[in-house]
């Protein structure tokens, strides 16, 4: 017995519902990313104000002690913030690819009228970025929120190590080491973030890659 024909009207309704659900999920990832960044930067700003007040005193030991108590916590907060922003970025990219796959069905359903759709339906990252007016580039990650957090957190790591060494070595050495730690920490952030992002995207296999073109359009 032949299987019952697929109800395209029900499928379209389901895909439309899924589209709006994914769109809402994308908005939630952006909200969480901004919220976590705000918490981290707010904590950092408050700590800097406290550092400035303590620095007005005459005791270098008090300032060093306070910094060694606060900076590890800030570095931990920055690290978990960075990791979670990478995770929300992965979620957002996955949702965007899923939306593009659904849009592909809309384009196929529209046939010759697909020319009225502005955005494409390629469900790889190249297609997702193309719908945002962005081209694929290895420099693109440096313009993300995660990179901002990574840079600031790397500076916190450099300050923490520099202040710690200041108690046992000459200040010039502590300064050089502290500054040198910043690019190393930034490279570690970038390496961990990019590798985690790449591994996550490998699990999403595009069905309609950009090389296949866009149906219904020249």
Sine and cosine of phi, psi and omega as CSV:
sin_phi,cos_phi,sin_psi,cos_psi,sin_omega,cos_omega
0.00,0.00,0.76,-0.65,-0.02,-1.00
-0.93,0.37,0.61,-0.79,0.05,-1.00
-0.92,0.40,0.46,-0.89,-0.01,-1.00
-0.89,0.45,0.64,-0.77,0.02,-1.00
-0.88,0.47,0.55,-0.84,-0.03,-1.00
-0.95,0.32,0.71,-0.70,0.04,-1.00
-0.99,0.14,0.98,-0.19,-0.05,-1.00
-0.92,0.39,-0.48,0.87,0.05,-1.00
-0.91,0.40,-0.67,0.74,0.04,-1.00
-0.92,0.39,-0.61,0.79,0.03,-1.00
-0.90,0.45,-0.69,0.73,0.01,-1.00
-0.89,0.45,-0.64,0.77,0.03,-1.00
-0.89,0.45,-0.69,0.73,0.01,-1.00
-0.90,0.43,-0.68,0.73,-0.01,-1.00
-0.92,0.39,-0.60,0.80,0.04,-1.00
-0.90,0.43,-0.68,0.74,0.05,-1.00
-0.89,0.46,-0.69,0.72,0.02,-1.00
-0.89,0.45,-0.62,0.78,0.02,-1.00
-0.86,0.51,-0.75,0.66,-0.02,-1.00
-0.93,0.38,-0.57,0.82,0.05,-1.00
-0.90,0.44,-0.71,0.71,0.02,-1.00
-0.90,0.43,-0.61,0.79,0.02,-1.00
-0.90,0.45,-0.66,0.75,0.06,-1.00
-0.91,0.42,-0.61,0.79,0.03,-1.00
-0.91,0.42,-0.61,0.79,0.05,-1.00
-0.89,0.46,-0.68,0.74,0.03,-1.00
-0.89,0.46,-0.60,0.80,0.01,-1.00
-0.91,0.41,-0.61,0.79,0.01,-1.00
-0.91,0.42,-0.63,0.77,0.01,-1.00
-0.92,0.40,-0.66,0.75,0.02,-1.00
-0.89,0.46,-0.69,0.73,0.01,-1.00
-0.91,0.41,-0.65,0.76,0.01,-1.00
-0.87,0.50,-0.72,0.69,0.01,-1.00
-0.92,0.38,-0.62,0.79,0.00,-1.00
-0.90,0.43,-0.71,0.70,0.00,-1.00
-0.92,0.40,-0.63,0.78,0.04,-1.00
-0.90,0.44,-0.64,0.77,0.00,-1.00
-0.90,0.43,-0.66,0.75,0.02,-1.00
-0.88,0.47,-0.71,0.70,-0.03,-1.00
-0.91,0.41,-0.76,0.65,-0.03,-1.00
-0.92,0.40,-0.56,0.83,0.06,-1.00
-0.91,0.41,-0.67,0.74,0.05,-1.00
-0.90,0.44,-0.65,0.76,0.01,-1.00
-0.91,0.42,-0.68,0.73,0.00,-1.00
-0.89,0.46,-0.69,0.72,0.01,-1.00
-0.89,0.45,-0.62,0.78,0.01,-1.00
-0.92,0.40,-0.63,0.78,0.01,-1.00
-0.90,0.43,-0.60,0.80,0.07,-1.00
-0.90,0.44,-0.68,0.73,0.03,-1.00
-0.90,0.44,-0.64,0.77,0.05,-1.00
-0.87,0.49,-0.67,0.74,-0.02,-1.00
-0.90,0.44,-0.63,0.78,0.01,-1.00
-0.92,0.38,-0.66,0.75,-0.01,-1.00
-0.94,0.34,-0.56,0.83,-0.02,-1.00
-0.91,0.41,-0.33,0.94,0.03,-1.00
-0.95,0.31,-0.29,0.96,0.05,-1.00
-0.97,0.23,0.06,-1.00,-0.07,-1.00
-1.00,-0.09,-0.20,0.98,-0.11,-0.99
-1.00,-0.06,0.92,-0.39,0.08,-1.00
-0.94,0.34,-0.55,0.84,-0.01,-1.00
-0.90,0.45,-0.64,0.77,0.01,-1.00
-0.90,0.43,-0.67,0.74,0.01,-1.00
-0.90,0.44,-0.69,0.72,-0.01,-1.00
-0.90,0.45,-0.67,0.74,0.00,-1.00
-0.90,0.44,-0.70,0.71,0.01,-1.00
-0.89,0.45,-0.67,0.74,-0.01,-1.00
-0.90,0.43,-0.64,0.77,-0.02,-1.00
-0.95,0.31,-0.31,0.95,0.08,-1.00
-1.00,0.09,-0.60,0.80,-0.11,-0.99
-1.00,0.02,-0.68,0.73,-0.12,-0.99
-0.88,0.48,-0.62,0.78,0.07,-1.00
-0.87,0.50,-0.64,0.77,0.05,-1.00
-0.91,0.42,-0.64,0.77,0.04,-1.00
-0.91,0.42,-0.64,0.77,0.02,-1.00
-0.91,0.42,-0.66,0.75,0.05,-1.00
-0.89,0.46,-0.71,0.70,0.01,-1.00
-0.88,0.47,-0.66,0.75,0.03,-1.00
-0.91,0.42,-0.61,0.79,-0.01,-1.00
-0.92,0.40,-0.74,0.68,-0.01,-1.00
-0.93,0.37,-0.52,0.85,0.07,-1.00
-0.91,0.42,-0.70,0.72,0.03,-1.00
-0.87,0.49,-0.73,0.69,-0.01,-1.00
-0.87,0.49,-0.70,0.71,-0.03,-1.00
-0.93,0.36,-0.56,0.83,0.05,-1.00
-0.92,0.39,-0.61,0.80,0.09,-1.00
-0.88,0.48,-0.69,0.73,-0.01,-1.00
-0.90,0.43,-0.67,0.74,0.03,-1.00
-0.93,0.37,-0.52,0.85,0.09,-1.00
-0.91,0.42,-0.63,0.77,0.05,-1.00
-0.90,0.43,-0.70,0.72,0.04,-1.00
-0.85,0.52,-0.74,0.68,-0.03,-1.00
-0.88,0.48,-0.67,0.74,0.01,-1.00
-0.91,0.42,-0.64,0.77,0.02,-1.00
-0.91,0.42,-0.70,0.72,0.03,-1.00
-0.89,0.46,-0.64,0.77,0.00,-1.00
-0.91,0.42,-0.64,0.77,0.04,-1.00
-0.91,0.42,-0.63,0.77,0.02,-1.00
-0.91,0.42,-0.63,0.78,0.04,-1.00
-0.90,0.43,-0.67,0.74,0.02,-1.00
-0.89,0.45,-0.57,0.82,0.03,-1.00
-0.91,0.41,-0.64,0.77,0.05,-1.00
-0.92,0.38,-0.64,0.77,0.02,-1.00
-0.89,0.46,-0.51,0.86,0.06,-1.00
-0.86,0.52,-0.63,0.77,0.03,-1.00
-0.91,0.41,-0.65,0.76,0.05,-1.00
-0.85,0.52,-0.69,0.72,-0.02,-1.00
-0.91,0.42,-0.66,0.75,0.02,-1.00
-0.92,0.39,-0.60,0.80,0.02,-1.00
-0.93,0.37,-0.56,0.83,-0.03,-1.00
-0.96,0.28,-0.44,0.90,0.01,-1.00
0.90,0.45,-0.82,-0.57,-0.03,-1.00
-0.92,0.39,-0.39,0.92,0.00,-1.00
-0.99,0.14,0.08,1.00,0.03,-1.00
-0.89,0.45,-0.28,0.96,0.00,-1.00
-0.91,0.43,-0.27,0.96,0.02,-1.00
-0.99,0.16,-0.20,0.98,0.07,-1.00
-1.00,0.09,0.77,-0.64,0.00,-1.00
-0.99,0.15,-0.63,0.77,-0.08,-1.00
-1.00,-0.05,0.47,-0.88,-0.03,-1.00
-1.00,0.03,0.05,-1.00,-0.05,-1.00
-0.83,-0.56,0.52,0.85,0.06,-1.00
-1.00,0.06,0.81,-0.58,-0.16,-0.99
-0.99,-0.14,0.49,0.87,0.18,-0.98
-0.96,-0.27,0.11,-0.99,-0.06,-1.00
-0.90,0.43,-0.52,0.85,0.05,-1.00
-0.89,0.46,-0.66,0.75,0.04,-1.00
-0.93,0.37,-0.62,0.78,0.03,-1.00
-0.89,0.46,-0.73,0.68,-0.01,-1.00
-0.92,0.38,-0.57,0.82,0.02,-1.00
-0.89,0.46,-0.59,0.81,0.04,-1.00
-0.93,0.37,-0.30,0.95,0.06,-1.00
-0.99,-0.10,-0.01,1.00,-0.05,-1.00
0.97,0.23,0.41,0.91,-0.06,-1.00
-0.89,-0.46,0.66,-0.75,0.04,-1.00
-0.99,-0.11,0.47,-0.88,0.01,-1.00
-0.93,0.36,0.75,-0.66,-0.01,-1.00
-0.45,-0.90,0.57,-0.82,0.04,-1.00
-0.95,0.31,-0.22,0.98,0.05,-1.00
-1.00,0.02,-0.16,0.99,-0.07,-1.00
-0.84,0.54,-0.65,0.76,-0.01,-1.00
-0.85,0.52,-0.42,0.91,-0.04,-1.00
-0.95,0.33,-0.24,0.97,-0.01,-1.00
-0.99,-0.15,0.18,0.98,-0.06,-1.00
-1.00,-0.04,0.24,-0.97,0.07,-1.00
-0.90,0.44,-0.59,0.81,0.01,-1.00
-0.87,0.50,-0.61,0.79,0.01,-1.00
-0.93,0.38,-0.58,0.81,0.05,-1.00
-0.89,0.45,-0.73,0.68,0.02,-1.00
-0.90,0.44,-0.64,0.77,0.00,-1.00
-0.88,0.47,-0.68,0.73,0.00,-1.00
-0.90,0.44,-0.74,0.67,-0.02,-1.00
-0.90,0.43,-0.66,0.75,-0.01,-1.00
-0.92,0.39,-0.56,0.83,0.07,-1.00
-0.92,0.40,-0.60,0.80,0.06,-1.00
-0.92,0.39,-0.60,0.80,0.07,-1.00
-0.89,0.45,-0.68,0.74,0.03,-1.00
-0.88,0.48,-0.67,0.74,0.04,-1.00
-0.90,0.45,-0.67,0.74,0.02,-1.00
-0.90,0.43,-0.65,0.76,0.00,-1.00
-0.89,0.46,-0.74,0.67,-0.02,-1.00
-0.93,0.38,-0.63,0.77,0.01,-1.00
-0.89,0.45,-0.69,0.72,0.00,-1.00
-0.93,0.38,-0.61,0.79,0.03,-1.00
-0.90,0.44,-0.67,0.74,0.00,-1.00
-0.95,0.31,-0.42,0.91,-0.03,-1.00
-0.88,0.47,-0.40,0.92,-0.01,-1.00
-0.98,0.18,-0.29,0.96,-0.11,-0.99
-0.85,-0.53,-0.18,0.98,-0.05,-1.00
-0.63,-0.78,0.03,-1.00,0.03,-1.00
-0.91,0.42,0.51,-0.86,-0.07,-1.00
-0.90,0.44,-0.55,0.84,0.01,-1.00
-0.90,0.44,-0.64,0.77,0.03,-1.00
-0.92,0.38,-0.69,0.72,0.02,-1.00
-0.87,0.49,-0.62,0.78,0.00,-1.00
-0.92,0.40,-0.70,0.72,-0.01,-1.00
-0.90,0.44,-0.70,0.71,0.00,-1.00
-0.91,0.42,-0.68,0.73,0.00,-1.00
-0.87,0.49,-0.68,0.73,0.03,-1.00
-0.93,0.37,-0.63,0.78,-0.02,-1.00
-0.92,0.38,-0.45,0.89,0.00,-1.00
-0.94,0.35,-0.50,0.87,-0.10,-1.00
-0.84,0.54,-0.82,0.57,0.01,-1.00
-0.90,0.43,-0.53,0.85,0.03,-1.00
-0.92,0.40,-0.73,0.69,0.02,-1.00
-0.89,0.45,-0.61,0.79,0.03,-1.00
-0.90,0.43,-0.65,0.76,0.04,-1.00
-0.90,0.43,-0.62,0.79,0.04,-1.00
-0.91,0.42,-0.71,0.71,0.06,-1.00
-0.84,0.55,-0.75,0.67,-0.06,-1.00
-0.90,0.44,-0.67,0.74,-0.02,-1.00
-0.90,0.44,-0.74,0.67,-0.02,-1.00
-0.91,0.42,-0.68,0.73,-0.02,-1.00
-0.91,0.40,-0.72,0.69,-0.05,-1.00
-0.93,0.38,-0.62,0.78,0.01,-1.00
-0.93,0.38,-0.63,0.78,0.02,-1.00
-0.92,0.39,-0.64,0.76,0.03,-1.00
-0.90,0.44,-0.69,0.72,-0.02,-1.00
-0.90,0.43,-0.67,0.74,0.00,-1.00
-0.90,0.45,-0.63,0.78,-0.01,-1.00
-0.92,0.39,-0.65,0.76,-0.03,-1.00
-0.95,0.33,-0.43,0.90,0.03,-1.00
-0.91,0.42,-0.40,0.92,0.00,-1.00
-0.98,0.19,-0.21,0.98,0.04,-1.00
-0.98,-0.20,0.95,-0.32,-0.05,-1.00
-1.00,-0.05,0.92,-0.40,0.02,-1.00
-0.90,0.44,0.65,-0.76,0.09,-1.00
-1.00,-0.10,-0.52,0.85,-0.03,-1.00
-0.83,-0.56,0.96,0.27,-0.02,-1.00
-0.92,0.40,0.31,-0.95,-0.05,-1.00
-0.89,0.47,-0.47,0.88,0.01,-1.00
-0.91,0.42,-0.29,0.96,-0.02,-1.00
-0.99,0.10,-0.16,0.99,0.01,-1.00
0.99,0.13,-0.18,-0.98,-0.09,-1.00
-0.84,-0.55,0.86,-0.51,-0.07,-1.00
-0.92,0.38,0.60,-0.80,0.08,-1.00
0.99,0.14,-0.01,1.00,-0.02,-1.00
-0.78,-0.62,0.48,-0.88,0.02,-1.00
-0.94,0.35,0.00,0.00,0.00,0.00
